[in-house]
Amino acid sequence: MTEEEALDKAQNHKGDHRSYAHLLLELQPYISDEKFGWLWEGFIAAAPFEVVMELNGGDDNVVSIER
């Protein structure tokens, strides 16, 4: 698969946030690091917090901040 095909597949994907994240991870080998970073940052900005935490390994990785 070419990078252009991988980017098209990612851009045309209209699934939920979890499936989009898994698709991006699947396509990562075909996309340059810079372009993958843009797509991933866009995903992180748009996805609900719970989905992002699930992808990061769950609540066990959360460090509480004392104020």
N, CA, C and O atoms as a GROMACS GRO file, in nm:
protein
  268
    1MET      N    1   0.085  -0.117   0.000
    1MET     CA    2   0.000   0.000   0.000
    1MET      C    3   0.090   0.123   0.000
    1MET      O    4   0.190   0.128   0.072
    2THR      N    5   0.055   0.221  -0.079
    2THR     CA    6   0.132   0.345  -0.082
    2THR      C    7   0.086   0.438   0.030
    2THR      O    8  -0.020   0.418   0.089
    3GLU      N    9   0.168   0.538   0.057
    3GLU     CA   10   0.130   0.635   0.159
    3GLU      C   11   0.001   0.707   0.119
    3GLU      O   12  -0.085   0.731   0.203
    4GLU      N   13  -0.012   0.740  -0.008
    4GLU     CA   14  -0.133   0.809  -0.055
    4GLU      C   15  -0.258   0.723  -0.034
    4GLU      O   16  -0.361   0.774   0.008
    5GLU      N   17  -0.248   0.594  -0.062
    5GLU     CA   18  -0.362   0.503  -0.040
    5GLU      C   19  -0.396   0.495   0.109
    5GLU      O   20  -0.513   0.494   0.146
    6ALA      N   21  -0.293   0.488   0.193
    6ALA     CA   22  -0.316   0.480   0.338
    6ALA      C   23  -0.382   0.608   0.389
    6ALA      O   24  -0.473   0.602   0.472
    7LEU      N   25  -0.336   0.723   0.340
    7LEU     CA   26  -0.396   0.850   0.382
    7LEU      C   27  -0.540   0.860   0.335
    7LEU      O   28  -0.626   0.908   0.410
    8ASP      N   29  -0.568   0.817   0.213
    8ASP     CA   30  -0.706   0.817   0.163
    8ASP      C   31  -0.796   0.728   0.249
    8ASP      O   32  -0.908   0.765   0.282
    9LYS      N   33  -0.743   0.611   0.285
    9LYS     CA   34  -0.821   0.518   0.367
    9LYS      C   35  -0.851   0.581   0.503
    9LYS      O   36  -0.963   0.569   0.554
   10ALA      N   37  -0.753   0.648   0.561
   10ALA     CA   38  -0.773   0.712   0.691
   10ALA      C   39  -0.872   0.828   0.680
   10ALA      O   40  -0.959   0.844   0.765
   11GLN      N   41  -0.858   0.909   0.576
   11GLN     CA   42  -0.946   1.025   0.560
   11GLN      C   43  -1.089   0.985   0.531
   11GLN      O   44  -1.182   1.055   0.571
   12ASN      N   45  -1.109   0.874   0.462
   12ASN     CA   46  -1.243   0.831   0.424
   12ASN      C   47  -1.312   0.748   0.530
   12ASN      O   48  -1.430   0.713   0.516
   13HIS      N   49  -1.240   0.716   0.637
   13HIS     CA   50  -1.298   0.632   0.742
   13HIS      C   51  -1.393   0.715   0.827
   13HIS      O   52  -1.354   0.818   0.882
   14LYS      N   53  -1.516   0.671   0.836
   14LYS     CA   54  -1.618   0.746   0.911
   14LYS      C   55  -1.672   0.665   1.028
   14LYS      O   56  -1.789   0.678   1.063
   15GLY      N   57  -1.588   0.582   1.090
   15GLY     CA   58  -1.633   0.500   1.202
   15GLY      C   59  -1.625   0.575   1.333
   15GLY      O   60  -1.604   0.697   1.336
   16ASP      N   61  -1.641   0.503   1.440
   16ASP     CA   62  -1.631   0.565   1.571
   16ASP      C   63  -1.484   0.589   1.606
   16ASP      O   64  -1.395   0.543   1.534
   17HIS      N   65  -1.459   0.660   1.714
   17HIS     CA   66  -1.323   0.698   1.750
   17HIS      C   67  -1.233   0.577   1.775
   17HIS      O   68  -1.117   0.578   1.735
   18ARG      N   69  -1.286   0.474   1.840
   18ARG     CA   70  -1.204   0.355   1.869
   18ARG      C   71  -1.158   0.287   1.740
   18ARG      O   72  -1.041   0.253   1.725
   19SER      N   73  -1.250   0.268   1.647
   19SER     CA   74  -1.213   0.200   1.523
   19SER      C   75  -1.119   0.287   1.440
   19SER      O   76  -1.031   0.234   1.372
   20TYR      N   77  -1.137   0.419   1.444
   20TYR     CA   78  -1.048   0.508   1.371
   20TYR      C   79  -0.907   0.501   1.429
   20TYR      O   80  -0.809   0.499   1.354
   21ALA      N   81  -0.896   0.498   1.560
   21ALA     CA   82  -0.764   0.488   1.623
   21ALA      C   83  -0.694   0.359   1.583
   21ALA      O   84  -0.575   0.360   1.552
   22HIS      N   85  -0.767   0.249   1.585
   22HIS     CA   86  -0.707   0.121   1.547
   22HIS      C   87  -0.668   0.121   1.399
   22HIS      O   88  -0.566   0.062   1.362
   23LEU      N   89  -0.749   0.186   1.314
   23LEU     CA   90  -0.714   0.197   1.173
   23LEU      C   91  -0.586   0.277   1.156
   23LEU      O   92  -0.499   0.238   1.079
   24LEU      N   93  -0.574   0.389   1.227
   24LEU     CA   94  -0.451   0.468   1.218
   24LEU      C   95  -0.329   0.387   1.259
   24LEU      O   96  -0.225   0.393   1.193
   25LEU      N   97  -0.341   0.312   1.367
   25LEU     CA   98  -0.229   0.230   1.412
   25LEU      C   99  -0.194   0.123   1.309
   25LEU      O  100  -0.077   0.090   1.290
   26GLU      N  101  -0.296   0.069   1.244
   26GLU     CA  102  -0.275  -0.032   1.139
   26GLU      C  103  -0.205   0.029   1.017
   26GLU      O  104  -0.123  -0.037   0.953
   27LEU      N  105  -0.238   0.153   0.986
   27LEU     CA  106  -0.181   0.220   0.868
   27LEU      C  107  -0.047   0.288   0.896
   27LEU      O  108   0.019   0.333   0.802
   28GLN      N  109  -0.007   0.296   1.021
   28GLN     CA  110   0.115   0.368   1.058
   28GLN      C  111   0.239   0.328   0.976
   28GLN      O  112   0.315   0.418   0.938
   29PRO      N  113   0.262   0.201   0.947
   29PRO     CA  114   0.382   0.167   0.870
   29PRO      C  115   0.384   0.226   0.728
   29PRO      O  116   0.490   0.236   0.666
   30TYR      N  117   0.269   0.264   0.678
   30TYR     CA  118   0.259   0.315   0.541
   30TYR      C  119   0.260   0.467   0.534
   30TYR      O  120   0.265   0.523   0.424
   31ILE      N  121   0.255   0.533   0.648
   31ILE     CA  122   0.244   0.679   0.652
   31ILE      C  123   0.371   0.735   0.715
   31ILE      O  124   0.423   0.681   0.813
   32SER      N  125   0.421   0.846   0.658
   32SER     CA  126   0.540   0.909   0.715
   32SER      C  127   0.513   0.949   0.860
   32SER      O  128   0.398   0.973   0.899
   33ASP      N  129   0.618   0.956   0.937
   33ASP     CA  130   0.604   0.991   1.079
   33ASP      C  131   0.537   1.127   1.096
   33ASP      O  132   0.452   1.144   1.184
   34GLU      N  133   0.574   1.223   1.012
   34GLU     CA  134   0.517   1.357   1.023
   34GLU      C  135   0.366   1.356   0.997
   34GLU      O  136   0.289   1.414   1.073
   35LYS      N  137   0.324   1.292   0.890
   35LYS     CA  138   0.182   1.287   0.856
   35LYS      C  139   0.104   1.204   0.958
   35LYS      O  140  -0.008   1.240   0.993
   36PHE      N  141   0.163   1.095   1.004
   36PHE     CA  142   0.096   1.016   1.108
   36PHE      C  143   0.077   1.100   1.234
   36PHE      O  144  -0.028   1.095   1.297
   37GLY      N  145   0.179   1.178   1.269
   37GLY     CA  146   0.169   1.265   1.386
   37GLY      C  147   0.054   1.364   1.374
   37GLY      O  148  -0.018   1.388   1.471
   38TRP      N  149   0.037   1.421   1.256
   38TRP     CA  150  -0.075   1.515   1.235
   38TRP      C  151  -0.208   1.444   1.252
   38TRP      O  152  -0.298   1.496   1.319
   39LEU      N  153  -0.221   1.326   1.192
   39LEU     CA  154  -0.347   1.251   1.202
   39LEU      C  155  -0.374   1.211   1.347
   39LEU      O  156  -0.487   1.222   1.395
   40TRP      N  157  -0.270   1.164   1.416
   40TRP     CA  158  -0.287   1.118   1.554
   40TRP      C  159  -0.323   1.235   1.646
   40TRP      O  160  -0.410   1.221   1.732
   41GLU      N  161  -0.257   1.349   1.628
   41GLU     CA  162  -0.289   1.465   1.710
   41GLU      C  163  -0.432   1.512   1.686
   41GLU      O  164  -0.501   1.552   1.780
   42GLY      N  165  -0.476   1.506   1.561
   42GLY     CA  166  -0.615   1.540   1.530
   42GLY      C  167  -0.712   1.446   1.596
   42GLY      O  168  -0.816   1.487   1.647
   43PHE      N  169  -0.678   1.318   1.595
   43PHE     CA  170  -0.762   1.218   1.662
   43PHE      C  171  -0.769   1.246   1.812
   43PHE      O  172  -0.878   1.246   1.869
   44ILE      N  173  -0.655   1.268   1.874
   44ILE     CA  174  -0.650   1.293   2.019
   44ILE      C  175  -0.733   1.416   2.055
   44ILE      O  176  -0.802   1.418   2.156
   45ALA      N  177  -0.726   1.519   1.971
   45ALA     CA  178  -0.801   1.642   1.998
   45ALA      C  179  -0.952   1.621   1.986
   45ALA      O  180  -1.029   1.687   2.056
   46ALA      N  181  -0.994   1.530   1.899
   46ALA     CA  182  -1.137   1.511   1.874
   46ALA      C  183  -1.201   1.399   1.956
   46ALA      O  184  -1.322   1.400   1.979
   47ALA      N  185  -1.122   1.304   1.998
   47ALA     CA  186  -1.176   1.185   2.065
   47ALA      C  187  -1.218   1.216   2.209
   47ALA      O  188  -1.158   1.301   2.274
   48PRO      N  189  -1.320   1.148   2.256
   48PRO     CA  190  -1.358   1.162   2.397
   48PRO      C  191  -1.244   1.115   2.488
   48PRO      O  192  -1.167   1.026   2.452
   49PHE      N  193  -1.235   1.175   2.604
   49PHE     CA  194  -1.129   1.144   2.700
   49PHE      C  195  -1.122   0.994   2.730
   49PHE      O  196  -1.014   0.937   2.740
   50GLU      N  197  -1.238   0.930   2.746
   50GLU     CA  198  -1.242   0.789   2.782
   50GLU      C  199  -1.176   0.702   2.675
   50GLU      O  200  -1.108   0.604   2.707
   51VAL      N  201  -1.195   0.737   2.549
   51VAL     CA  202  -1.134   0.660   2.440
   51VAL      C  203  -0.983   0.677   2.442
   51VAL      O  204  -0.910   0.579   2.425
   52VAL      N  205  -0.936   0.798   2.463
   52VAL     CA  206  -0.792   0.823   2.468
   52VAL      C  207  -0.730   0.748   2.584
   52VAL      O  208  -0.623   0.689   2.569
   53MET      N  209  -0.796   0.749   2.700
   53MET     CA  210  -0.742   0.678   2.815
   53MET      C  211  -0.738   0.528   2.790
   53MET      O  212  -0.644   0.460   2.830
   54GLU      N  213  -0.840   0.476   2.724
   54GLU     CA  214  -0.844   0.333   2.692
   54GLU      C  215  -0.726   0.296   2.604
   54GLU      O  216  -0.664   0.191   2.623
   55LEU      N  217  -0.694   0.379   2.508
   55LEU     CA  218  -0.582   0.352   2.418
   55LEU      C  219  -0.448   0.364   2.489
   55LEU      O  220  -0.351   0.300   2.450
   56ASN      N  221  -0.444   0.447   2.593
   56ASN     CA  222  -0.321   0.466   2.669
   56ASN      C  223  -0.304   0.362   2.779
   56ASN      O  224  -0.210   0.371   2.858
   57GLY      N  225  -0.392   0.265   2.785
   57GLY     CA  226  -0.377   0.158   2.883
   57GLY      C  227  -0.471   0.166   3.000
   57GLY      O  228  -0.460   0.084   3.092
   58GLY      N  229  -0.560   0.259   3.001
   58GLY     CA  230  -0.659   0.264   3.109
   58GLY      C  231  -0.620   0.358   3.221
   58GLY      O  232  -0.521   0.429   3.213
   59ASP      N  233  -0.701   0.355   3.324
   59ASP     CA  234  -0.684   0.447   3.436
   59ASP      C  235  -0.559   0.419   3.519
   59ASP      O  236  -0.516   0.506   3.595
   60ASP      N  237  -0.500   0.302   3.506
   60ASP     CA  238  -0.382   0.269   3.585
   60ASP      C  239  -0.264   0.359   3.550
   60ASP      O  240  -0.173   0.376   3.630
   61ASN      N  241  -0.266   0.417   3.430
   61ASN     CA  242  -0.156   0.502   3.387
   61ASN      C  243  -0.179   0.649   3.420
   61ASN      O  244  -0.096   0.734   3.386
   62VAL      N  245  -0.289   0.680   3.484
   62VAL     CA  246  -0.320   0.818   3.516
   62VAL      C  247  -0.248   0.857   3.644
   62VAL      O  248  -0.256   0.787   3.745
   63VAL      N  249  -0.179   0.968   3.640
   63VAL     CA  250  -0.112   1.021   3.758
   63VAL      C  251  -0.198   1.133   3.811
   63VAL      O  252  -0.228   1.229   3.740
   64SER      N  253  -0.237   1.122   3.937
   64SER     CA  254  -0.321   1.227   3.994
   64SER      C  255  -0.236   1.350   4.022
   64SER      O  256  -0.120   1.340   4.060
   65ILE      N  257  -0.297   1.464   4.002
   65ILE     CA  258  -0.229   1.590   4.026
   65ILE      C  259  -0.294   1.653   4.149
   65ILE      O  260  -0.414   1.680   4.151
   66GLU      N  261  -0.213   1.676   4.250
   66GLU     CA  262  -0.264   1.739   4.371
   66GLU      C  263  -0.255   1.889   4.356
   66GLU      O  264  -0.154   1.943   4.311
   67ARG      N  265  -0.364   1.955   4.395
   67ARG     CA  266  -0.367   2.102   4.385
   67ARG      C  267  -0.370   2.163   4.522
   67ARG      O  268  -0.373   2.286   4.534
   0.00000   0.00000   0.00000
